[in-house]
Amino acid sequence: MKLSLNSSTIKPTPILDKIRVAGEAGYDGIELWATEIYEHVGRGGEVSDIEKALADHGLEVPCFIAVRNWGESVDWEYKLALDEARRRFELAARLGSPLMVCTPPILDDDISQLHEGYQDLLQIGRDTGVRAVLEYISFFKSLNNVADTVTVLDRTGDPDACTILDAFHNWNNSTTLDDLRALPLERIAHYHIDDAHPTKASGTQTDPDRVMLGEGQIDLAAEMQILKEKGYDKWISLELFNAELWEQDPLEVAKVGLKKMRELVG
């Protein structure tokens, strides 16, 4: 397994410094967000700056985040959402990322037609060489657990259909260890690792409640064991959105996270 830092873990840090921190801490890769690249360019930077920083620090971009609005848009708004999705897929391809996270609707709880939009994203993925990965978010009304995600994947009838596992979202909703065991290996494109606030109940937490590995309630070792039993040998990425960590030295946060990931991976 290769270990990656999701740039949200040290979010306030400028993107070129995030890349430097990930390299200096010893990660194999860094997950980047389209919005932070847009911000870098909007402030006068170039995408080539990011390409050079990645090369200088020997980092891969295992996964790119994210495309949104595709699941809830219709008519001309849907066309605009797909146009923006294609731009982001092409940007991911330029940076060498093999995966694009596709985020489901926040408020719409009807997933019966979600596979249709995802099929369009899978085709954009084939056009650009970046695989479209269907995400579930535990506190969204639409797709919020592995079992429902599998239903959408099955409805596509597409062999490229896959998801990204996330320890926090598994624990914070109805996903069980048995759900993970039942998920075919080929359906798992990526894995986000994180822990949950030590005192708040499952089902009540959101992104800012994530804490450093080993400081929360999730049995991360159990999930890791299931991944190993399946033969999962892809990427594991540390993804936190903790404001207290954002106030700390980003290099130290990255180093602590990497140390804890290595301990879990064994």
N, C-alpha and C positions, 0 to 999 in steps of 0.2 A: 504494500500500500504506500502511496505517496501522500505527503502531508502538505496542506495548503492553508494559507491565511485568507479568509474573506475580509476584504478591505473595510467592511462595516465594523469590524472589531476595534479598529483604531480610526473611526470615521472622521473626526475633525482634522486629521493630518492631511496635508495636500497630497495629491495622488502620486507625484514623483517621490515624495518622502515615504509614502506607504510602500512603494516598490523597494526602495532602499532598505527600509526597516525589515521587510519580509526576507530580503536577501541576507542582510547582516544577522538576522536571528537564526537563519539556517533552514528556512522552508524550501520546499521543492517548487512551489508555485504560489500564485496569488489570484484570488477571484476578484474580478473588477466589475464595476457597475457602469452602465451606459451613461447615467446621469453625471457621474463624476468626470467622465471623459468629455462630455458636452461642456461641463463647467470649465475644465482646463482649456478647451479650445475657445470658449467664450471669453476667457480672460487673456487671450492672445497666444496661447500655446498651440502646439501641433500634435497630431496623433503620432507623428514620427518621434516626438520626445518620449512618449510612452514606450514605443517600440525599442528605442535605444536603451532606456532604463531597464526594461525587461532583459534585454540581451546582456547589458553590463553586469547584471546581478544573477544571470543564469536562471531566470525564473520562467516557468510556463504559466499559461492562463488556462486552467483546467475547465473552467466554467464561467460563463458570462451572464450578467443579470441586468435587466430582465426585459421581457416584453409584456405589456399590460393592455387592458381595454379591449382585447380581442374577444373575450368571452361574453361581454355585456353589450357590445355595440351592434347596430344593425344598419342596413342600407349604406348611405354615403359615409357615415361615421365608421362603419366596419371597414370600408375600403381604405379610409385614412389610417385606421389602426393597423391594417396589414401593410400599408406603405411604410409606416414607421417601423413596424416589425422587420421588414426586409432591410431597412437601413441599419438596424441594430444587428441583425444576422450578418450583414456584410462587414460591419465593424468588428464583430467577434471573429470572423474569418480572417480579417487583416491582422488581428493580434494573435492568431494561431489557436484560438479556443475551439475545441471540438463540440462544445455543448452550449445551448442557450436555454435559460430558465424561462418558462412560460407560466405566468402567474394568473390564477383563476379570478373570477369576479369576487368582489368583497361582499356585496349585499344580496345578489340574486341567488336564491337557494334552489333554483331549478337547474339540475345538471343534465337533463334529458337530451339536450341538443349540444352540449359542450363539446362532444367529440367531433362535430362538424367543423367548428373553428380550429380545433386542434389538428384536424386533418390538413387544413390549409397551411398551418404552421409547419407541419411535418414536410409538406411539399417545398415550402420556402427553405427549410433545412436541407433538403436534398439538392435544391438549386445552388445553395451557397456552401455546402460541405460542412454545415454546423447542425448537429442533431437537436431537434426541438424536444425539450424535457418538460413534461407536465408536472407542475408543482401543486402541492396541497398546503393550505395554511390553516392551522388548528383553530384560529379565532375568526375565520371568514365564514359566511353563511353558505357559501357554495361548496367548494371542494375542500374538505378539512380533515380527511383521514385516508389511510391507505386503502381500505376496502372499497370506498366509493371511487377512488382514483383508479383502481384496477377495473372497475366497471366501465369507466370512460375509456380506458386503454383498450379493453376488449371490444368496445363498440366501434372503434376505428377500423378494426380488422387489419391493422398495419403492423408489420414486424418491427418497425422502427419505434413504435410507441413505447415510452418509458417514463419513469418518474425519478425524482430525487428524494431520497430518504432524509429525514431530519429528526434527530433525537428529541428536540424540544416539542415539535409539532406532534410526534407520536405520543409522548407522555401527556400533552396538554389536551388531547381529545380521546377518541375511542379506539385508537390503534393499539393493538396488543402484540405481545411477542409472537403469538401464534400467527397473526396477520403477516408479520415479517418473515416467519418461517415459510409461509405459503407463497410468498412472492417469488416468482422465478428470477433467477440471477440475471437473465438477460433483460429483465424489466428495470433493473437498478442501474441508473447511469452515474449516480454521484451520491455522496453522503455528507450531510452537514452535521457537525457535532457541537453540542452546547449543553448547558445544564439549566435547571429551572430554579427559580427563587425558592429558598429553603422553607418558607412558612406559608406561602400562598397556595391555595388548593388548585388541583388540576381542573382545567376548564375556565379558570378565572384569569389566567396570565396572558400577557401579550409580549411583543418583542422586547421592550425595555426590561422585562423581568428576567431575561436570561442572565446567568451568572457563569463565572469561570468553572471549568470542568472540576468535579470533585467537591464543589461548594454548594451543591443543590440536592434535589430529591431524585434525580433520574438514575436508574441502574444502567449506567453506560456500559459497564463490563458485560452485562447480559446481551445488550444489542451487539456489542463488538464480537461476542462469541458466536452469535447467529451469523453475522457477516463472514466470520472465518469459516464456519461450518459450510456455508454456501460456496466458499471459494472466492469471495469478493476480493479483488486485488487492485481496485482502482483508487480513486482519490478520496481522502477524508479532509474536510475543510472546517476550520474553526470559525463559526459565525455567531458573533455576539453583537448586541445593540445596547450595551450597558453604559449609561451616562457616567457612572462612577469610574469605570475603566477608561472612558474617553478623557478623563481629567488627569490620568496618570501618564507616566512616560511611555510612549507607544512601543519603544524597543523592549522595555522590560515586560510590558503586557504580552507582546508577541513571544518573547522568550519563555515566559511562564506557560503560555498556552501550548507552545511546541513541546515543552518538557512533559506536560500532562498528557498530551496526545501520544507521545512516544511511550509513556508508561502504560496507557490503555492498549495500544497496539501490541505492545510486548516486543 
